Amino acid sequence: MKVILLENVRKIGSIGEIIDVKRGFARNYLIAQKKALFASKENIKEVEKIKSDLNKKDQNKKNEAKIIEDKLKNKQYEIKKLSTENKELYGSVKPTEISKILKEAENVNINPSMIQPTKEIKSLGSFEVNLNLHSEIQSRITIKVVPQEENL
């Protein structure tokens, strides 16, 4: 299915580009997230007209992502979780939880879908987490999982 991109999408393409993707990816992700339009003649003309506006919006998003990256770069955040004697967690640390911690600590809104732990966080210790802030800007933080004191 041919679609026109309305924003830069990492590893896929840039604004105004007409790309061929699978129908499900186009319908369920690109078009649903308003990142692309179906590539009809009318839509192609429309995108050509508003391309400069889209580039400005993308530049603003990129600048915001750069500010967030400077704020968070190489920082470490602590999460307290209940754990077993052999340092395993009851459950795991999910991107939504990391997103809440970043909101509380730095007052930064990051969508959980932009947060990618390098490996699943299921035990105590330090873990690298990648943040995809923009199609061109990635950052990395460290999440340190420490045992939560149990109330006896």
N, CA and C of each residue as an Amber inpcrd file, in Angstrom:
protein
   456
   0.8480000  -1.1770000   0.0000000   0.0000000   0.0000000   0.0000000
   0.8900000   1.2360000   0.0000000   0.6050000   2.1600000  -0.8650000
   1.4060000   3.3840000  -0.9440000   0.8040000   4.4620000  -0.0340000
   1.6930000   5.0850000   0.7730000   1.2760000   6.1620000   1.6550000
   2.2670000   7.3180000   1.5520000   1.8070000   8.5130000   1.9410000
   2.6620000   9.6980000   1.9840000   2.9220000  10.0020000   3.4480000
   4.1900000  10.1500000   3.8100000   4.5290000  10.4330000   5.2040000
   4.2760000  11.8970000   5.5460000   3.6470000  12.1210000   6.7100000
   3.3840000  13.4780000   7.1970000   4.4180000  13.9170000   8.2170000
   5.2760000  12.9990000   8.6650000   6.3660000  13.3370000   9.5700000
   7.5010000  12.3560000   9.3570000   8.6780000  12.7090000   9.8600000
   9.8220000  11.8170000   9.7430000   9.5890000  10.6090000  10.6410000
   9.6920000   9.4140000  10.0710000   9.5170000   8.1860000  10.8240000
  10.8290000   7.4180000  10.7420000  11.3810000   7.1020000  11.9020000
  12.6860000   6.4530000  11.9750000  12.7140000   5.1420000  11.1950000
  13.7340000   4.9510000  10.4080000  13.9830000   3.7490000   9.6000000
  12.9400000   3.5370000   8.5100000  12.0700000   4.5250000   8.2540000
  11.0520000   4.3510000   7.2250000  11.1520000   5.4320000   6.1580000
  11.1780000   6.7060000   6.5760000  11.2770000   7.7650000   5.5840000
  11.0750000   9.1330000   6.1940000  11.0860000  10.1530000   5.3200000
  10.9450000  11.5310000   5.7970000   9.6870000  12.1720000   5.2240000
   9.3920000  13.3800000   5.6730000   8.1750000  14.1050000   5.3150000
   7.9980000  14.1940000   3.8030000   6.7710000  13.9200000   3.3510000
   6.4390000  14.0710000   1.9430000   6.8450000  12.8930000   1.0690000
   7.5660000  11.9410000   1.6360000   8.0260000  10.7940000   0.8670000
   6.8590000   9.8250000   0.6510000   6.7910000   9.2630000  -0.5580000
   5.7750000   8.2540000  -0.8550000   6.4530000   6.9040000  -0.7240000
   5.9450000   6.0980000   0.2100000   6.5730000   4.8000000   0.4570000
   5.5540000   3.6850000   0.3020000   6.0550000   2.4860000   0.0840000
   5.2000000   1.3120000  -0.0530000   5.3660000   0.4640000   1.2110000
   4.2980000   0.3090000   1.9770000   4.3520000  -0.4830000   3.2080000
   3.2110000  -1.4960000   3.2030000   3.2760000  -2.4280000   4.1180000
   2.2040000  -3.4190000   4.2260000   0.9190000  -2.7340000   4.6730000
  -0.1900000  -3.2470000   4.1780000  -1.5020000  -2.6480000   4.4290000
  -1.8050000  -2.5020000   5.9240000  -1.5200000  -3.5360000   6.7160000
  -1.8040000  -3.4970000   8.1510000  -0.9830000  -2.4370000   8.8590000
   0.3140000  -2.3210000   8.5110000   1.1870000  -1.3110000   9.1190000
   0.6810000   0.0810000   8.7820000   0.2810000   0.2750000   7.5150000
  -0.2270000   1.5840000   7.0900000  -1.5120000   1.9270000   7.8370000
  -2.4640000   1.0020000   7.8300000  -3.7710000   1.2900000   8.4090000
  -3.7320000   1.3760000   9.9340000  -3.0540000   0.4260000  10.5660000
  -3.0930000   0.3290000  12.0260000  -2.1090000   1.2460000  12.7320000
  -1.0360000   1.6440000  12.0610000  -0.0380000   2.4820000  12.7420000
   0.1140000   3.8460000  12.0770000   0.5890000   3.8630000  10.8400000
   0.9140000   5.1460000  10.2030000  -0.2960000   6.0700000  10.0610000
  -1.3830000   5.5430000   9.5110000  -2.5700000   6.3860000   9.3040000
  -3.2830000   6.6370000  10.6280000  -3.3540000   5.6190000  11.4930000
  -4.0240000   5.7700000  12.7960000  -3.3100000   6.8070000  13.6760000
  -1.9760000   6.8590000  13.6100000  -1.1980000   7.8130000  14.4170000
  -1.0300000   9.1600000  13.7050000  -1.6800000   9.3320000  12.5610000
  -1.5960000  10.5390000  11.7420000  -0.1580000  10.8500000  11.3170000
   0.5890000   9.7900000  11.0370000   1.9560000   9.9380000  10.5470000
   1.9980000   9.8360000   9.0280000   0.8690000   9.3980000   8.4200000
   0.8280000   9.2330000   6.9740000  -0.6030000   9.3350000   6.4520000
  -0.7160000   9.5450000   5.1370000  -1.9990000   9.5530000   4.4340000
  -1.9300000   8.5590000   3.2850000  -3.0830000   8.0270000   2.8800000
  -3.1450000   7.1610000   1.7140000  -2.6710000   7.9760000   0.5060000
  -1.8790000   7.3930000  -0.3770000  -1.2570000   8.1320000  -1.4860000
  -2.1910000   8.2640000  -2.6920000  -3.2310000   9.0730000  -2.5530000
  -4.0980000   9.3720000  -3.6950000  -3.5750000  10.6520000  -4.3490000
  -4.0410000  10.9410000  -5.5710000  -3.5620000  12.1440000  -6.2820000
  -3.8840000  13.4100000  -5.4940000  -5.0810000  13.4590000  -4.8920000
  -5.4880000  14.6350000  -4.1130000  -4.5800000  14.8130000  -2.8880000
  -4.3320000  13.7030000  -2.1830000  -3.4820000  13.7720000  -0.9900000
  -2.0530000  14.1740000  -1.3300000  -1.5420000  13.7000000  -2.4440000
  -0.1770000  14.0650000  -2.8550000  -0.0880000  15.5670000  -3.0810000
  -1.0920000  16.1450000  -3.7740000  -1.1150000  17.6010000  -4.0100000
  -1.2230000  18.3560000  -2.6860000  -2.0890000  17.8590000  -1.7930000
  -2.2900000  18.4890000  -0.4880000  -0.9990000  18.5200000   0.3260000
  -0.2830000  17.3880000   0.3470000   0.9630000  17.2940000   1.1170000
   2.0210000  18.2150000   0.5300000   2.0690000  18.3340000  -0.7870000
   3.0330000  19.2550000  -1.4140000   2.7830000  20.6840000  -0.9400000
   1.5000000  21.0670000  -0.8110000   1.1510000  22.4190000  -0.3590000
   1.5780000  22.6660000   1.0830000   1.3590000  21.6820000   1.9530000
   1.6060000  21.9070000   3.3870000   2.9550000  21.3690000   3.8560000
   3.8200000  21.0160000   2.9190000   5.1170000  20.4260000   3.2640000
   5.9530000  21.3450000   4.1610000   5.9430000  22.6510000   3.8710000
   6.7560000  23.5800000   4.6850000   6.2250000  23.6550000   6.1180000
   4.8860000  23.6330000   6.2770000   4.3060000  23.6270000   7.6300000
   4.7050000  22.3640000   8.3800000   4.6630000  21.2240000   7.6670000
   5.0430000  19.9580000   8.2920000   6.5110000  19.9760000   8.7040000
   7.3530000  20.5670000   7.8570000   8.7800000  20.6630000   8.2000000
   8.9980000  21.5310000   9.4380000   8.2250000  22.6280000   9.5550000
   8.3350000  23.4960000  10.7430000   7.9210000  22.7330000  12.0010000
   6.7900000  22.0020000  11.9130000   6.3200000  21.2110000  13.0500000
   7.3670000  20.1850000  13.4540000   7.9440000  19.5160000  12.4440000
   8.9570000  18.5030000  12.7210000  10.1790000  19.1430000  13.3730000
  10.5570000  20.3400000  12.9120000  11.7060000  21.0390000  13.4960000
  11.4250000  21.4140000  14.9530000  10.1960000  21.8400000  15.2470000
   9.8170000  22.1600000  16.6290000   9.8930000  20.9110000  17.5070000
   9.3610000  19.7870000  16.9940000   9.4320000  18.5310000  17.7530000
  10.8820000  18.1350000  17.9980000  11.7170000  18.3600000  16.9840000
  13.1350000  18.0100000  17.1000000  13.8140000  18.8760000  18.1680000
  13.4830000  20.1740000  18.1880000  14.0560000  21.0810000  19.1980000
  13.6200000  20.6780000  20.6040000  12.3310000  20.3280000  20.7650000
  11.8390000  19.8820000  22.0710000  12.5520000  18.6060000  22.5030000
  12.7320000  17.6880000  21.5530000  13.4180000  16.4280000  21.8530000
  14.8660000  16.6970000  22.2660000  15.5040000  17.6720000  21.6400000
  16.8900000  18.0190000  21.9640000  16.9780000  18.5540000  23.4010000
  16.0200000  19.4000000  23.7860000  15.9780000  19.9460000  25.1480000
  15.8040000  18.8150000  26.1580000  14.8760000  17.8910000  25.8740000
  14.6400000  16.7520000  26.7610000  15.8900000  15.8910000  26.8490000
  16.5490000  15.6740000  25.6960000  17.7570000  14.8510000  25.6880000
  18.8350000  15.4710000  26.5770000  19.0290000  16.7920000  26.4670000
  20.0450000  17.4730000  27.2950000  19.7200000  17.3410000  28.7780000
  18.4220000  17.3650000  29.1090000  17.9860000  17.2700000  30.4940000
  18.2230000  15.8730000  31.0800000  18.0090000  14.8340000  30.2600000
  18.0350000  13.4590000  30.7510000  19.3300000  12.6970000  30.4780000
  20.1500000  13.2000000  29.5900000  21.3020000  12.4380000  29.1000000
  22.1630000  11.8520000  30.2150000  22.3590000  10.5340000  30.1520000
  23.2240000   9.7730000  31.0640000  22.8690000   9.9160000  32.5410000
  21.6270000  10.2550000  32.8530000  21.2180000  10.3530000  34.2560000
  20.7740000   8.9860000  34.7510000  20.7440000   8.8700000  36.0850000
  20.3180000   7.6070000  36.6970000  19.1040000   7.8660000  37.5690000
  18.1200000   6.9880000  37.4790000  16.9030000   7.0960000  38.2760000
  16.7190000   5.8110000  39.0670000  16.1620000   5.9650000  40.2740000
  16.0210000   4.8270000  41.1700000  14.5600000   4.4090000  41.2730000
  14.3350000   3.1060000  41.2390000  12.9900000   2.5520000  41.4160000
  13.0550000   1.5540000  42.5660000  12.1230000   1.6790000  43.5120000
  12.0670000   0.7310000  44.6190000  11.0050000  -0.3090000  44.3090000
  11.4020000  -1.5780000  44.3460000  10.4850000  -2.6760000  44.0550000
  10.6540000  -3.7880000  45.0810000   9.5730000  -4.5100000  45.3410000
   9.6540000  -5.6870000  46.2030000  10.4070000  -6.7850000  45.4660000
  11.2820000  -7.4850000  46.2010000  12.0680000  -8.5240000  45.5400000
  12.2070000  -9.7480000  46.4470000  12.5960000 -10.8600000  45.8500000
  12.8180000 -12.0990000  46.5930000  14.2400000 -12.0830000  47.1570000
  14.5920000 -13.1330000  47.9080000  15.9440000 -13.1980000  48.5000000
  17.0360000 -13.2860000  47.4270000  16.7270000 -13.9130000  46.3010000
  17.7540000 -14.0360000  45.2610000  17.6840000 -12.9080000  44.2290000
  17.2500000 -11.7290000  44.6820000  17.2560000 -10.4840000  43.9190000
  16.3610000 -10.4750000  42.6690000  15.3770000 -11.3740000  42.6150000
  14.3940000 -11.3620000  41.5280000  13.2440000 -10.4420000  41.9330000
  12.6520000  -9.7460000  40.9690000  11.5210000  -8.8670000  41.2660000
  10.2070000  -9.6310000  41.1720000   9.2220000  -9.1680000  41.9400000
   7.8620000  -9.6580000  41.7640000   7.2930000  -8.8310000  40.6080000
   7.2950000  -9.3910000  39.4100000   6.8930000  -8.6280000  38.2270000
   8.1190000  -8.0120000  37.5890000   7.9180000  -6.9780000  36.7790000
   9.0510000  -6.3170000  36.1340000   8.7810000  -4.8190000  36.0510000
   9.8130000  -4.0750000  35.6780000   9.6670000  -2.6230000  35.5180000
   9.2930000  -2.3590000  34.0640000   8.1480000  -1.7440000  33.8560000
   7.6140000  -1.5040000  32.5150000   7.8820000  -0.0540000  32.0810000
   7.8360000   0.2140000  30.7640000   8.0230000   1.5750000  30.2650000
   7.0590000   2.5980000  30.8660000   5.8100000   2.1880000  31.1810000
   4.8590000   3.1330000  31.7860000   5.3680000   3.6180000  33.1470000
   5.9790000   2.6980000  33.8980000   6.5260000   3.0520000  35.2120000
   7.7100000   4.0210000  35.0630000   8.5620000   3.7510000  34.0770000
   9.7200000   4.6210000  33.8140000   9.2260000   6.0010000  33.3980000
   8.1750000   6.0420000  32.5800000   7.5870000   7.3010000  32.1320000
   7.0990000   8.1330000  33.3270000   6.4410000   7.4710000  34.3050000
   5.9520000   8.1670000  35.5020000   7.1090000   8.7300000  36.3220000
   8.1800000   7.9650000  36.4380000   9.3490000   8.4190000  37.2080000
   9.9760000   9.6430000  36.5590000  10.0960000   9.6470000  35.2210000
  10.6580000  10.7910000  34.5100000   9.7640000  12.0180000  34.6770000
   8.4480000  11.8070000  34.7020000   7.4990000  12.9080000  34.9000000
   7.6750000  13.5150000  36.2940000   7.8030000  12.6430000  37.3150000
   7.9570000  13.1260000  38.6900000   9.3140000  13.8000000  38.9030000
  10.3790000  13.1810000  38.4210000  11.7310000  13.6650000  38.7020000
  12.1070000  14.8970000  37.8780000  11.7890000  14.8820000  36.5720000
  12.2500000  15.9450000  35.6730000  11.1260000  16.7740000  35.0660000
   9.8680000  16.4330000  35.3760000   8.7060000  17.1060000  34.7880000
   8.7500000  17.0330000  33.2640000   9.0460000  15.8440000  32.7490000
   9.1520000  15.6140000  31.3110000   8.1460000  14.5360000  30.9170000
   7.2770000  14.8370000  29.9440000   6.3170000  13.8480000  29.4520000
   6.9420000  13.0390000  28.3330000   7.1290000  11.7500000  28.5670000
   7.6390000  10.8620000  27.5260000   6.6620000   9.7170000  27.3760000
   6.2010000   9.5160000  26.1660000   5.2660000   8.4450000  25.8600000
   5.9400000   7.1000000  26.1280000   5.2760000   6.1730000  26.8410000
   5.8870000   4.8680000  27.1240000   6.3500000   4.1150000  25.8690000
   5.7210000   4.3760000  24.7280000   6.1390000   3.7020000  23.4960000
   7.5190000   4.1720000  23.0180000   7.9950000   5.3100000  23.5450000
   9.3140000   5.8360000  23.1690000  10.4230000   5.2640000  24.0550000
  10.0290000   4.5030000  25.0850000  10.9930000   3.9820000  26.0570000
  11.2890000   2.5240000  25.7410000  12.5830000   2.2080000  25.5480000
  12.9680000   0.8350000  25.2250000  14.1020000   0.3700000  26.1300000
  13.7800000  -0.4540000  27.1420000  14.8560000  -1.0430000  27.9430000
  15.6990000  -1.9580000  27.0520000  17.0350000  -1.9560000  27.2590000
  17.8890000  -2.8100000  26.4280000  17.6190000  -4.2880000  26.7070000
  17.2270000  -4.6150000  27.9470000  16.7530000  -5.9610000  28.2570000
  15.6860000  -5.8300000  29.3360000  14.8820000  -6.8730000  29.5130000
  13.7990000  -6.8010000  30.4880000  14.3310000  -6.5800000  31.8950000
  13.6540000  -5.7070000  32.6380000  14.0760000  -5.3820000  33.9950000
  13.2820000  -6.2600000  34.9510000  13.9020000  -7.3940000  35.3520000
  13.2130000  -8.3560000  36.2090000  13.9820000  -8.6520000  37.4900000
  15.0740000  -7.9370000  37.7350000  15.8580000  -8.1870000  38.9450000
  16.4270000  -6.8710000  39.4610000  17.0490000  -6.9180000  40.6350000
  17.6760000  -5.7240000  41.1940000  18.9510000  -5.4230000  40.4130000
  19.3450000  -4.1360000  40.3870000  20.5670000  -3.7450000  39.7030000
  20.3450000  -2.5500000  38.7960000  21.3570000  -2.2390000  37.9740000
  21.2760000  -1.1100000  37.0480000  21.0200000  -1.5980000  35.6300000
  20.1520000  -0.8920000  34.9250000  19.7760000  -1.2770000  33.5650000
  19.8050000  -0.0650000  32.6490000  20.3210000  -0.2540000  31.4310000
  20.3230000   0.7990000  30.4180000  18.9390000   0.8600000  29.7700000
  18.4630000   2.0810000  29.5230000  17.1750000   2.2700000  28.8670000
  17.3600000   3.2970000  27.7570000  16.9430000   2.9420000  26.5360000
  17.0220000   3.8640000  25.4010000  15.7220000   4.6520000  25.2940000
  15.8440000   5.9490000  24.9980000  14.6810000   6.8050000  24.7930000
  14.7060000   7.2890000  23.3450000  13.6750000   6.9550000  22.5710000
  13.5660000   7.4300000  21.1920000  12.7200000   8.7030000  21.2080000
  13.3890000   9.8510000  21.3790000  12.6850000  11.1150000  21.5520000
  12.1870000  11.7020000  20.2290000  12.8760000  11.3840000  19.1380000
  12.5520000  11.9000000  17.8140000  13.1720000  10.9350000  16.8170000
  12.7540000  10.9930000  15.5770000  13.3100000  10.0580000  14.5970000
  14.8270000  10.2050000  14.4650000  15.3680000  11.3820000  14.8260000
  16.8110000  11.6090000  14.7170000  17.5070000  11.7510000  16.0640000
  16.7510000  11.7480000  17.1690000  17.3520000  11.9810000  18.4840000
  17.0170000  10.8360000  19.4430000  18.0740000  10.1650000  19.8880000
  17.9220000   9.1160000  20.8930000  18.7570000   9.4970000  22.1100000
  18.3040000   9.0650000  23.2670000  19.0270000   9.3310000  24.4990000
  19.0890000   8.0360000  25.2980000  19.9050000   8.0370000  26.3430000
  20.0410000   6.8390000  27.1610000  20.0810000   7.2440000  28.6300000
  19.3180000   6.5270000  29.4400000  19.3410000   6.7470000  30.8890000
  19.5960000   5.4060000  31.5630000  19.8900000   5.4620000  32.8620000
  20.0960000   4.2410000  33.6430000  19.0040000   4.1580000  34.6980000
  18.3940000   2.9940000  34.8070000  17.3960000   2.7460000  35.8460000
  18.0330000   1.8050000  36.8590000  18.0910000   2.2660000  38.1180000
  18.6500000   1.4360000  39.1760000  17.4960000   0.9100000  40.0180000
  17.3650000  -0.4060000  40.0530000  16.2880000  -1.0360000  40.8130000
  16.8590000  -1.4490000  42.1750000  16.2610000  -0.8950000  43.2380000
  16.7140000  -1.1950000  44.5930000  15.5820000  -1.8540000  45.3620000
  15.9210000  -2.6560000  46.3980000  14.8640000  -3.3310000  47.1430000
  14.0250000  -2.3490000  47.9660000  12.7240000  -2.5710000  47.9560000
  11.8110000  -1.7680000  48.7690000  11.7590000  -2.3970000  50.1550000
  11.8370000  -1.5520000  51.1570000  11.7840000  -2.0650000  52.5270000
  10.3750000  -2.5570000  52.8310000  10.2910000  -3.7740000  53.3040000
   8.9820000  -4.3500000  53.6430000   8.5990000  -3.9440000  55.0580000
   7.3530000  -3.5770000  55.2410000   6.8620000  -3.2240000  56.5820000
   6.4640000  -4.4960000  57.3050000   7.1900000  -4.8150000  58.3620000
   6.8820000  -6.0410000  59.1080000   6.0130000  -5.7550000  60.3030000
